[in-house]
Amino acid sequence: MGAAMQSPVFSKQPGSIVYPLEAVEKNREVMFSCEAQGKPPAVYRWKLNGTVISVKSSGSHYSLSGGNLRISHLNKDHDAGTYQCLASNSLGTIVSREASLTFACPPLIQHKDGSRLERRGGPYLQRNENPVILAFAPPASDDADGGA
């Protein structure tokens, strides 16, 4: 007795990320998450600025793990833009909400004692109605609350 067929339905959609321009990590990367439920299971593709991303080409810095898109060796000139996840099965295709990847200078944070300002690593999250995905944790600090 087989289970009923079902077109894909999102259980997780990507969120926007603001990546610090001053990041110096050798392997700078971010990950956009996407997950859909369906029978048969969904197959995933991603678009950047409306164009399907080729994750299988040699030398590509894009990779897929399930529906998650990992972007390695970030390049602000090539990777900044609007991303969307497409989840498909034999019953249809659904398109996620838009999620942006932008690059910006980290904010200046004043120490608790007011002695100096400094820029802190990120990534920093864009505050909007979309959930946001952290690619890695910000550096830990005892004054990370910005002096509040």
matplotlib code that plots the C-alpha trace (Angstrom):
import matplotlib.pyplot as plt

x = [0.0, 1.7, 1.6, -0.3, 1.7, 2.3, 3.7, 6.6, 5.8, 8.5, 9.4, 12.4, 13.2, 16.4, 17.0, 19.1, 22.7, 25.0, 28.6, 31.4, 33.7, 36.6, 36.5, 39.9, 39.1, 40.8, 37.7, 35.0, 31.6, 27.9, 25.0, 21.5, 19.0, 16.1, 14.0, 10.7, 8.5, 6.9, 6.3, 8.3, 11.1, 12.0, 15.0, 16.6, 18.0, 19.0, 18.8, 21.0, 19.4, 16.9, 19.5, 19.9, 23.2, 25.4, 26.6, 28.1, 30.5, 34.2, 35.7, 32.3, 32.4, 28.7, 27.7, 24.4, 23.7, 20.1, 18.4, 21.1, 23.3, 26.9, 29.0, 32.7, 35.5, 33.0, 33.5, 31.4, 31.4, 30.0, 28.1, 26.1, 22.5, 19.1, 18.9, 15.9, 15.5, 13.4, 12.1, 10.6, 9.1, 6.9, 3.9, 5.3, 7.9, 7.8, 10.0, 11.1, 10.9, 13.9, 17.0, 19.8, 23.5, 25.1, 28.5, 29.0, 31.4, 30.8, 29.3, 31.5, 31.0, 31.9, 33.5, 31.6, 34.0, 33.6, 37.3, 37.3, 35.3, 36.2, 34.7, 33.6, 33.4, 30.1, 28.3, 25.7, 22.1, 19.7, 16.6, 13.5, 10.5, 12.7, 14.5, 18.3, 20.8, 24.2, 27.1, 29.4, 29.2, 30.4, 33.5, 32.8, 33.5, 32.5, 31.4, 29.6, 26.3, 27.6, 27.7, 24.0]
y = [0.0, 3.2, 6.6, 9.4, 11.6, 15.2, 18.2, 19.9, 22.2, 24.3, 23.4, 25.7, 28.7, 30.8, 34.0, 37.0, 37.5, 40.5, 39.4, 41.7, 43.2, 43.1, 39.4, 37.8, 34.1, 32.0, 29.9, 32.5, 30.8, 31.1, 28.7, 29.3, 26.7, 25.2, 22.2, 20.9, 17.9, 16.0, 12.5, 11.8, 13.7, 17.1, 17.8, 21.2, 24.0, 27.6, 30.9, 33.9, 37.1, 35.0, 32.7, 29.0, 28.3, 25.5, 23.6, 20.7, 22.6, 22.1, 24.7, 25.9, 27.4, 26.4, 23.1, 21.5, 19.3, 18.3, 21.7, 23.7, 25.9, 26.4, 29.2, 28.9, 31.4, 34.3, 37.1, 40.2, 41.1, 37.7, 36.4, 39.4, 39.3, 37.7, 34.0, 31.7, 27.9, 25.8, 22.5, 20.1, 16.7, 15.0, 16.9, 20.4, 23.1, 25.7, 28.8, 30.1, 33.7, 35.9, 35.9, 38.4, 38.1, 41.6, 42.7, 45.6, 47.1, 45.7, 48.3, 50.1, 48.9, 51.0, 49.2, 49.3, 51.8, 54.1, 54.1, 53.1, 51.9, 48.9, 46.9, 43.3, 40.4, 38.8, 37.9, 40.5, 39.7, 41.7, 42.4, 41.9, 39.5, 36.6, 34.3, 34.6, 31.8, 32.2, 30.6, 30.8, 32.2, 35.8, 36.0, 35.6, 38.6, 39.7, 43.0, 41.8, 43.4, 46.7, 48.2, 47.7]
z = [0.0, -1.2, 0.4, -1.3, -3.8, -2.7, -4.5, -2.6, 0.4, 2.1, 5.6, 5.6, 3.4, 3.0, 4.9, 4.0, 5.1, 5.3, 5.2, 6.5, 3.9, 6.2, 6.9, 6.4, 6.7, 4.0, 3.3, 3.6, 3.1, 3.7, 3.5, 2.5, 3.9, 2.0, 2.7, 1.2, 2.0, -0.8, -2.3, -4.3, -2.5, -3.9, -6.1, -5.5, -7.7, -6.9, -8.7, -8.3, -9.7, -11.7, -13.3, -12.4, -10.6, -12.0, -9.0, -11.0, -13.2, -12.6, -10.3, -9.1, -5.6, -5.1, -3.7, -2.6, 0.4, 0.3, -0.4, 1.3, -0.9, 0.3, -1.3, -0.7, -1.4, -1.4, -4.0, -3.4, -7.1, -8.2, -5.2, -4.0, -5.1, -4.6, -4.2, -4.5, -3.9, -6.3, -5.1, -7.7, -8.0, -10.6, -9.2, -9.5, -8.6, -5.8, -5.5, -2.2, -1.1, -2.0, 0.2, -0.4, 0.2, 0.6, 1.7, 4.1, 6.7, 10.1, 12.5, 15.0, 18.5, 21.6, 24.5, 27.8, 29.3, 26.3, 25.6, 22.0, 19.0, 16.9, 14.1, 15.0, 12.6, 11.5, 9.5, 10.4, 9.8, 7.8, 10.0, 8.0, 7.8, 6.5, 8.9, 8.6, 8.5, 10.2, 8.3, 11.3, 14.8, 15.5, 17.7, 21.4, 23.7, 27.1, 25.8, 22.7, 23.9, 22.7, 26.1, 26.9]

ax = plt.figure().add_subplot(projection="3d")
ax.plot(x, y, z, "-o")
ax.set_aspect("equal")
plt.show()
